[in-house]
Amino acid sequence: MYELIITLILISLGYFFGHRAEKKHYKSIIAREKVMNSLPAIASRMPPQDGAYDQMLVSGNVVIANDYFKMFVAGLRNLFGGQMRSYETLLDRARREAILRMKDEAKALGAQAVFNVKYETSNISGQTKKRMPVIEVHAYGTALTKI
């Protein structure tokens, strides 16, 4: 009975604080994306041909952990099957944050654009039941500055 109470408390706290932190992070991401929209990030492999550019590798890396509530819901989803929306928001935040960090680095170098943008993701927490899901997303691309 004691373990059940502790589990319910942890799930409730995970929901409350996790939801609050996620909303705060999304607000931050949206505000920063509005500022960074002036620096395009393009997935094209070929750079623009309209002038001479200096090229530099830029990257952004982020590690985001999941909360107990989302982990609990995902565990239930594993039993019944279906789409894991709780992990989708985790990946969405991580990808957007990694792109913003990459753009920050490119902007600091004076870049006009970033092309050949790629993502790498990894689960760095392992697959054991006692560990929280922790996801790393690495975004990288080639920053172009006019010569």
Secondary structure, DSSP 8 states (H G I E B T S, - for coil): -HHHHHHHHHHHHHHHHHHHHHHHHHHHHHHHHHHHTTS-B---SS---SS-EEEEEEEEEEEEE--HHHHHHHHHHHHH----HHHHHHHHHHHHHHHHHHHHHHHHTT-SEEEEEEEEEEE-S-S-TTS--EEEEEEEEEEEEE-
